[in-house]
Amino acid sequence: MFATIKTLIRGVDARAEERLTDAYAIELIDQKIRTGEADLTRAKQALAGLIQKTRMESRQLEVVAARISDLTERAKAALAQDRQDLAQAAATAIAELENEHATRRRTVDMLEQRSLQLRQSVEASHRRLIDLKQGAVAARATRRAQGAHVGLVRGAAAGDTLGEAEALINRVMSAEDPFEQSEILKDIEAGLSHGTVADDLADAGFGAPTRSTAADVLARLTPKS
């Protein structure tokens, strides 16, 4: 039973961690990119140090090689003059310099190998950071789009705002026109009082006019000849 409870607790913790990671995904991406940039900067500095050390050792290697060459020529000249003592001293010095040259040669080879490996790592990290930064841009755009969508969905859940606006417009447009209604009422009243019958008869020329017309106004305004 306790094992089951522990499993359930671990499951709850895992889901909580996933939700927290989702909520702060953009911030976590930015933080990891900053950490990667700091690591890359340190790697570049280390590479620069290796290259500088390699150049220094290479210059020392050239110096040792030049001394070996110079002593070799001098030893040959001493042997030609049968100066065994000087030739022996030169040979001893040359042997020591050759050993030093071999040691420095191994050091230079090792530094060059490490510099090559570190340079490849730096280049790979640089390309990866570029890809991560582009991915971060896409992630931010996606998150903004998701936020906008969530806002629309939340608004729809709380109440269809656009639908409510459409309903209000329909309500206004479908409302009864009080002016039109008053005109209809006048017509109804006139019909009930048979007033329209007299108007119809007058318009047909039977009896005196019941209302003024445009023709009456023009006749009244026209000067008499």
DRENLUMMI-387006 format. One record per residue: residue number from 1; x, y, z of N, C-alpha, C in turn; residue in three letters. Coordinates in steps of 0.2 Angstrom, whole numbers, plus 5000, padded with zeros to 4 digits. Each point is the difference from the previous one (the first is absolute). Layout:
BEGIN
SEDO   nr   nc1   nc2   nc3  cac1  cac2  cac3   cc1   cc2   cc3  rest
SEDO  NUM     X     Y     Z     X     Y     Z     X     Y     Z   Ala
...
//
This chain:
BEGIN
SEDO   nr   nc1   nc2   nc3  cac1  cac2  cac3   cc1   cc2   cc3  rest
SEDO    1  5004  4994  5000  4996  5006  5000  5004  5006  5000   Met
SEDO    2  5006  5000  5004  5004  5006  5001  5004  5001  4993   Phe
SEDO    3  5001  4994  4997  5003  5001  4993  4996  5003  4995   Ala
SEDO    4  4993  4999  5000  4996  5003  4996  4999  5007  5001   Thr
SEDO    5  5000  5002  5006  4999  5007  5002  5006  5004  4998   Ile
SEDO    6  5006  4997  5001  5006  5003  4998  5000  5001  4992   Lys
SEDO    7  4998  4995  4996  4999  5000  4993  4996  5006  4998   Thr
SEDO    8  4994  5001  5003  4995  5005  4999  5003  5007  5001   Leu
SEDO    9  5004  5000  5006  5003  5007  5002  5005  5002  4994   Ile
SEDO   10  5004  4995  4998  5005  5001  4995  4997  5002  4994   Arg
SEDO   11  4994  4997  4998  4996  5002  4994  4998  5007  5000   Gly
SEDO   12  4997  5002  5006  4997  5007  5001  5006  5005  5000   Val
SEDO   13  5006  4998  5003  5006  5005  4999  5002  5001  4993   Asp
SEDO   14  5000  4994  4997  5002  5000  4993  4996  5005  4996   Ala
SEDO   15  4993  4999  5000  4995  5004  4997  5001  5008  5002   Arg
SEDO   16  5001  5001  5006  5001  5007  5002  5006  5003  4997   Ala
SEDO   17  5006  4996  5000  5006  5002  4997  4999  5002  4993   Glu
SEDO   18  4996  4995  4996  4999  5001  4993  4996  5007  4999   Glu
SEDO   19  4995  5001  5004  4996  5006  4999  5004  5006  5002   Arg
SEDO   20  5004  5000  5005  5005  5005  5001  5005  5002  4994   Leu
SEDO   21  5002  4994  4998  5005  5001  4994  4996  5003  4994   Thr
SEDO   22  4994  4998  4999  4996  5003  4994  4999  5007  5001   Asp
SEDO   23  4998  5002  5006  4999  5007  5002  5005  5004  4999   Ala
SEDO   24  5006  4998  5002  5006  5004  4999  5005  4998  4995   Tyr
SEDO   25  4998  4997  4995  5004  4997  4994  5004  5005  4997   Ala
SEDO   26  4997  5006  4998  5004  5005  4997  5006  5003  5005   Ile
SEDO   27  4998  5001  5006  5005  5002  5005  5006  4995  5000   Glu
SEDO   28  4998  4993  5001  5005  4995  5000  5004  5000  4994   Leu
SEDO   29  4997  5001  4994  5004  5000  4994  5005  5005  5000   Ile
SEDO   30  4998  5006  5002  5005  5006  5000  5005  4999  5005   Asp
SEDO   31  4999  4997  5006  5005  4999  5005  5005  4995  4997   Gln
SEDO   32  4998  4995  4997  5004  4994  4997  5005  5003  4995   Lys
SEDO   33  4997  5005  4996  5004  5003  4994  5005  5004  5003   Ile
SEDO   34  4998  5004  5006  5005  5004  5003  5006  4996  5003   Arg
SEDO   35  4998  4994  5003  5005  4996  5003  5005  4997  4994   Thr
SEDO   36  4997  4998  4995  5003  4998  4994  5005  5005  4997   Gly
SEDO   37  4998  5006  5000  5004  5006  4998  5006  5001  5004   Glu
SEDO   38  4999  4999  5007  5005  5001  5005  5005  4994  4999   Ala
SEDO   39  4998  4994  4999  5004  4994  4999  5004  5001  4994   Asp
SEDO   40  4997  5003  4994  5004  5001  4994  5005  5005  5001   Leu
SEDO   41  4999  5005  5003  5005  5006  5002  5006  4997  5003   Thr
SEDO   42  4999  4996  5005  5005  4997  5004  5004  4995  4995   Arg
SEDO   43  4997  4996  4996  5003  4996  4995  5004  5004  4995   Ala
SEDO   44  4998  5005  4998  5004  5004  4995  5006  5003  5004   Lys
SEDO   45  4999  5002  5006  5006  5003  5004  5005  4994  5001   Gln
SEDO   46  4998  4994  5001  5004  4994  5001  5004  4999  4993   Ala
SEDO   47  4996  5000  4995  5003  4999  4993  5005  5005  4999   Leu
SEDO   48  4999  5006  5001  5005  5006  4999  5006  4998  5004   Ala
SEDO   49  4999  4998  5006  5006  4999  5005  5004  4994  4997   Gly
SEDO   50  4997  4995  4997  5003  4994  4997  5004  5002  4994   Leu
SEDO   51  4997  5004  4996  5003  5002  4994  5006  5005  5001   Ile
SEDO   52  5000  5004  5005  5005  5004  5002  5006  4996  5003   Gln
SEDO   53  4998  4995  5004  5005  4995  5003  5004  4996  4994   Lys
SEDO   54  4996  4998  4995  5003  4996  4995  5005  5005  4996   Thr
SEDO   55  4998  5006  4999  5004  5004  4996  5007  5002  5004   Arg
SEDO   56  4999  5000  5007  5006  5001  5004  5005  4994  4999   Met
SEDO   57  4997  4994  5001  5004  4994  5000  5003  4999  4993   Glu
SEDO   58  4996  5002  4995  5003  4999  4993  5006  5005  4999   Ser
SEDO   59  4999  5006  5003  5006  5005  4999  5006  4997  5004   Arg
SEDO   60  4999  4997  5006  5006  4997  5003  5002  4994  4997   Gln
SEDO   61  4996  4997  4996  5002  4994  4996  5005  5002  4995   Leu
SEDO   62  4998  5006  4997  5004  5002  4994  5007  5003  5003   Glu
SEDO   63  5000  5003  5006  5006  5002  5003  5005  4994  5002   Val
SEDO   64  4997  4995  5002  5004  4994  5002  5003  4997  4993   Val
SEDO   65  4996  4999  4995  5002  4998  4994  5006  5004  4997   Ala
SEDO   66  4999  5006  5001  5005  5005  4997  5007  4999  5004   Ala
SEDO   67  4999  4999  5007  5006  4999  5004  5004  4993  4998   Arg
SEDO   68  4995  4995  4999  5003  4994  4998  5004  5000  4993   Ile
SEDO   69  4997  5004  4995  5003  5001  4994  5007  5003  5001   Ser
SEDO   70  5000  5006  5004  5006  5004  5001  5005  4995  5003   Asp
SEDO   71  4999  4997  5005  5005  4996  5004  5002  4994  4995   Leu
SEDO   72  4996  4997  4996  5002  4995  4996  5005  5002  4995   Thr
SEDO   73  4999  5006  4997  5005  5003  4996  5007  5002  5003   Glu
SEDO   74  4999  5002  5006  5006  5002  5004  5004  4993  5002   Arg
SEDO   75  4996  4995  5002  5003  4993  5002  5004  4998  4994   Ala
SEDO   76  4997  5000  4994  5003  4998  4994  5007  5003  4999   Lys
SEDO   77  5000  5007  5001  5006  5004  4999  5005  4998  5005   Ala
SEDO   78  4998  4999  5006  5005  4998  5005  5003  4993  4999   Ala
SEDO   79  4996  4995  4997  5002  4994  4998  5005  5000  4994   Leu
SEDO   80  4999  5005  4996  5004  5001  4994  5007  5003  5002   Ala
SEDO   81  5000  5003  5006  5006  5003  5002  5003  4995  5006   Gln
SEDO   82  4997  4994  5000  5002  4995  5005  5000  5003  5007   Asp
SEDO   83  4995  5004  5002  4999  5002  5007  4994  4995  5003   Arg
SEDO   84  5002  4995  5002  4996  4995  5003  4996  5002  5006   Gln
SEDO   85  5004  5004  5004  4997  5003  5006  4994  5004  4999   Asp
SEDO   86  5001  5005  4995  4994  5004  4998  4995  4997  4997   Leu
SEDO   87  5002  4995  4996  4995  4996  4996  4995  4996  5005   Ala
SEDO   88  5004  4997  5005  4996  4996  5005  4995  5004  5004   Gln
SEDO   89  5002  5006  5002  4996  5005  5004  4994  5002  4995   Ala
SEDO   90  5001  5001  4994  4995  5002  4995  4995  4994  4999   Ala
SEDO   91  5003  4994  5000  4996  4994  4999  4995  4999  5006   Ala
SEDO   92  5003  5001  5006  4996  5000  5006  4994  5005  5000   Thr
SEDO   93  5002  5006  4999  4995  5005  4999  4994  4999  4995   Ala
SEDO   94  5003  4997  4994  4995  4999  4995  4995  4994  5002   Ile
SEDO   95  5003  4995  5004  4996  4995  5002  4994  5002  5005   Ala
SEDO   96  5002  5005  5005  4995  5002  5004  4995  5005  4996   Glu
SEDO   97  5002  5003  4996  4996  5005  4996  4995  4995  4996   Leu
SEDO   98  5003  4995  4997  4995  4995  4996  4995  4997  5004   Glu
SEDO   99  5002  4998  5007  4995  4998  5004  4995  5005  5002   Asn
SEDO  100  5002  5006  5001  4995  5006  5001  4996  5001  4994   Glu
SEDO  101  5003  4999  4994  4996  5001  4994  4994  4995  5000   His
SEDO  102  5002  4994  5001  4995  4995  5000  4995  5001  5005   Ala
SEDO  103  5001  5002  5006  4995  5001  5005  4996  5006  4998   Thr
SEDO  104  5003  5005  4997  4996  5006  4998  4995  4998  4994   Arg
SEDO  105  5003  4996  4996  4996  4998  4994  4994  4996  5002   Arg
SEDO  106  5001  4995  5005  4994  4997  5003  4995  5005  5003   Arg
SEDO  107  5002  5005  5004  4996  5004  5003  4996  5004  4994   Thr
SEDO  108  5004  5002  4995  4996  5004  4995  4995  4996  4996   Val
SEDO  109  5002  4994  4999  4995  4995  4997  4994  4999  5004   Asp
SEDO  110  5001  4999  5007  4994  5000  5005  4996  5006  5000   Met
SEDO  111  5003  5006  5000  4996  5006  5000  4996  5001  4994   Leu
SEDO  112  5003  4998  4994  4997  5001  4994  4994  4995  5000   Glu
SEDO  113  5000  4994  5002  4995  4996  5000  4994  5002  5005   Gln
SEDO  114  5002  5002  5006  4995  5003  5004  4997  5006  4997   Arg
SEDO  115  5004  5004  4997  4997  5007  4997  4995  4998  4995   Ser
SEDO  116  5001  4995  4996  4996  4997  4994  4994  4998  5003   Leu
SEDO  117  5000  4996  5005  4994  4997  5003  4996  5005  5003   Gln
SEDO  118  5003  5005  5004  4996  5005  5003  4997  5005  4995   Leu
SEDO  119  5003  5001  4995  4998  5004  4994  4994  4997  4997   Arg
SEDO  120  5000  4994  4999  4994  4996  4997  4994  5001  5005   Gln
SEDO  121  5001  4999  5007  4995  5001  5005  4997  5007  5000   Ser
SEDO  122  5005  5005  4999  4997  5007  5000  4996  5001  4994   Val
SEDO  123  5002  4997  4994  4996  5001  4994  4993  4997  5001   Glu
SEDO  124  5000  4994  5002  4994  4996  5001  4995  5004  5005   Ala
SEDO  125  5003  5002  5006  4996  5004  5005  4997  5006  4997   Ser
SEDO  126  5004  5004  4996  4998  5006  4997  4994  4999  4995   His
SEDO  127  5001  4995  4996  4994  4998  4995  4994  4998  5004   Arg
SEDO  128  5001  4996  5005  4994  4998  5004  4997  5006  5004   Arg
SEDO  129  5004  5005  5002  4997  5006  5003  4996  5004  4995   Leu
SEDO  130  5002  5000  4994  4997  5004  4995  4993  4996  4999   Ile
SEDO  131  5000  4994  4999  4994  4996  5000  4995  5001  5006   Asp
SEDO  132  5003  5000  5006  4996  5001  5006  4997  5007  5000   Leu
SEDO  133  5003  5005  4998  4998  5007  5000  4994  5000  4995   Lys
SEDO  134  5001  4997  4994  4994  5000  4995  4994  4996  5003   Gln
SEDO  135  5002  4995  5003  4994  4996  5003  4997  5004  5005   Gly
SEDO  136  5003  5004  5004  4997  5004  5005  4996  5005  4997   Ala
SEDO  137  5002  5003  4994  4996  5005  4997  4993  4997  4998   Val
SEDO  138  5001  4994  4997  4994  4996  4998  4995  4998  5006   Ala
SEDO  139  5003  4998  5006  4997  4999  5006  4996  5006  5003   Ala
SEDO  140  5003  5006  4999  4997  5006  5003  4994  5001  4995   Arg
SEDO  141  5000  5000  4994  4995  5001  4995  4994  4995  5002   Ala
SEDO  142  5002  4994  5001  4995  4994  5001  4996  5002  5006   Thr
SEDO  143  5004  5002  5006  4997  5001  5006  4995  5006  5000   Arg
SEDO  144  5002  5005  4996  4996  5006  4999  4993  4998  4996   Arg
SEDO  145  5001  4996  4995  4994  4997  4996  4996  4996  5005   Ala
SEDO  146  5003  4996  5004  4996  4996  5005  4996  5004  5005   Gln
SEDO  147  5004  5006  5002  4997  5004  5005  4994  5004  4997   Gly
SEDO  148  5000  5002  4994  4995  5003  4996  4994  4995  4999   Ala
SEDO  149  5002  4994  4999  4994  4995  4999  4997  4998  5006   His
SEDO  150  5004  5000  5006  4997  4998  5006  4995  5006  5002   Val
SEDO  151  5002  5006  4999  4996  5006  5001  4993  5000  4997   Gly
SEDO  152  5001  4998  4994  4993  4999  4996  4996  4995  5003   Leu
SEDO  153  5003  4994  5001  4996  4994  5003  4997  5002  5007   Val
SEDO  154  5005  5004  5004  4997  5002  5007  4994  5005  4999   Arg
SEDO  155  5001  5004  4995  4994  5005  4999  4994  4996  4998   Gly
SEDO  156  5001  4995  4995  4994  4996  4998  4997  4997  5006   Ala
SEDO  157  5004  4997  5004  4998  4996  5006  4996  5005  5005   Ala
SEDO  158  5003  5006  5001  4997  5004  5005  4993  5003  4997   Ala
SEDO  159  5000  5000  4993  4994  5004  4997  5002  5002  4993   Gly
SEDO  160  4996  4998  4995  5002  5001  4993  5000  5008  4999   Asp
SEDO  161  5005  5003  5000  5000  5008  5000  4998  5002  4993   Thr
SEDO  162  5002  4997  4995  4998  5001  4993  4993  4998  4999   Leu
SEDO  163  4998  4995  5002  4993  4997  4999  4996  5005  5004   Gly
SEDO  164  5002  5003  5006  4995  5004  5004  5000  5007  4996   Glu
SEDO  165  5005  5002  4997  5000  5006  4996  4995  4999  4994   Ala
SEDO  166  5001  4994  4996  4995  4999  4995  4993  5000  5002   Glu
SEDO  167  4999  4997  5006  4993  5000  5002  4997  5007  5002   Ala
SEDO  168  5004  5004  5003  4998  5007  5001  4998  5004  4994   Leu
SEDO  169  5005  4999  4995  4998  5003  4993  4993  4997  4997   Ile
SEDO  170  4999  4994  5001  4994  4997  4997  4994  5003  5004   Asn
SEDO  171  5001  5001  5007  4995  5002  5004  4998  5007  4998   Arg
SEDO  172  5005  5004  4999  4999  5007  4998  4996  5001  4993   Val
SEDO  173  5003  4996  4995  4997  5000  4994  4993  4997  4999   Met
SEDO  174  4999  4995  5005  4993  4997  4999  4995  5004  5005   Ser
SEDO  175  5002  5005  5003  4996  5004  5005  4994  5003  4996   Ala
SEDO  176  4994  5001  5002  4995  5004  4997  5001  5007  4999   Glu
SEDO  177  4999  5003  4994  5001  5007  4999  4994  5004  5003   Asp
SEDO  178  5001  5004  5005  4994  5004  5003  4997  5004  4995   Pro
SEDO  179  5004  5003  4995  4997  5005  4995  4995  4996  4996   Phe
SEDO  180  5003  4995  4997  4996  4995  4996  4994  4998  5003   Glu
SEDO  181  5001  4998  5007  4994  4998  5003  4994  5005  5001   Gln
SEDO  182  5003  5006  5001  4995  5006  5001  4996  5001  4994   Ser
SEDO  183  5003  4999  4994  4997  5001  4993  4995  4995  4999   Glu
SEDO  184  5002  4994  5002  4995  4994  4999  4994  5001  5005   Ile
SEDO  185  5001  5003  5006  4995  5001  5004  4995  5006  4997   Leu
SEDO  186  5003  5005  4997  4996  5005  4997  4996  4997  4995   Lys
SEDO  187  5003  4996  4996  4996  4997  4994  4994  4996  5003   Asp
SEDO  188  5002  4996  5005  4994  4996  5003  4995  5004  5003   Ile
SEDO  189  5001  5006  5003  4995  5004  5003  4996  5003  4995   Glu
SEDO  190  5004  5002  4994  4996  5004  4995  4995  4995  4997   Ala
SEDO  191  5002  4993  4999  4996  4995  4997  4994  4999  5005   Gly
SEDO  192  5001  5000  5006  4994  4999  5005  4995  5006  4999   Leu
SEDO  193  5003  5006  4999  4995  5006  5000  4998  5001  4993   Ser
SEDO  194  5001  4996  4995  4998  5001  4993  5003  5006  4997   His
SEDO  195  5005  5003  5003  5003  5006  4998  5003  4999  4993   Gly
SEDO  196  5003  4994  4999  5003  4999  4993  4995  5000  4995   Thr
SEDO  197  4994  4998  5001  4994  4999  4995  4999  5007  4997   Val
SEDO  198  5000  5005  5005  4998  5007  4997  5006  5003  4996   Ala
SEDO  199  5006  4998  5002  5006  5002  4997  5000  4997  4993   Asp
SEDO  200  4998  4994  4999  5000  4996  4994  4995  5004  4995   Asp
SEDO  201  4994  5001  5003  4995  5004  4996  5002  5007  4998   Leu
SEDO  202  5003  5003  5004  5002  5007  4998  5006  5000  4995   Ala
SEDO  203  5004  4995  5001  5006  4999  4994  4997  4999  4994   Asp
SEDO  204  4994  4996  5000  4997  4998  4993  4995  5006  4997   Ala
SEDO  205  5000  5006  5004  4996  5006  4998  4993  5000  5002   Gly
SEDO  206  4999  4996  5005  4993  5000  5003  5000  5004  5006   Phe
SEDO  207  4998  5006  5000  5000  5004  5006  5006  5004  5001   Gly
SEDO  208  5000  5004  5005  5006  5005  5002  5006  4996  5002   Ala
SEDO  209  5006  5002  4998  5006  4997  5002  5000  4999  5008   Pro
SEDO  210  5003  4995  5002  5001  4999  5008  5007  5002  5002   Thr
SEDO  211  5004  5001  4995  5007  5001  5002  5004  5004  4995   Arg
SEDO  212  5005  5004  5001  5003  5004  4996  5005  4995  4996   Ser
SEDO  213  5001  5002  4993  5004  4997  4996  5005  5004  4997   Thr
SEDO  214  5005  4998  4997  5005  5004  4996  4997  5004  4995   Ala
SEDO  215  4995  4997  4996  4997  5004  4995  4996  5006  5002   Ala
SEDO  216  4997  4999  5006  4997  5006  5003  5005  5005  5002   Asp
SEDO  217  5006  4998  5003  5005  5005  5002  5002  5004  4993   Val
SEDO  218  5002  4997  4995  5002  5003  4994  4995  5004  4997   Leu
SEDO  219  4994  4998  5000  4994  5004  4997  5000  5007  5004   Ala
SEDO  220  5001  4999  5007  4999  5006  5004  5006  5005  4999   Arg
SEDO  221  5006  4997  4999  5006  5004  4999  5000  5003  4993   Leu
SEDO  222  4997  4997  4995  5001  5003  4993  4996  5006  4999   Thr
SEDO  223  5003  5006  4998  4997  5006  4999  4994  5000  4995   Pro
SEDO  224  4995  5003  5001  4994  5001  4996  5002  5004  4994   Lys
SEDO  225  4998  4998  4994  5001  5004  4994  4995  5005  4998   Ser
//
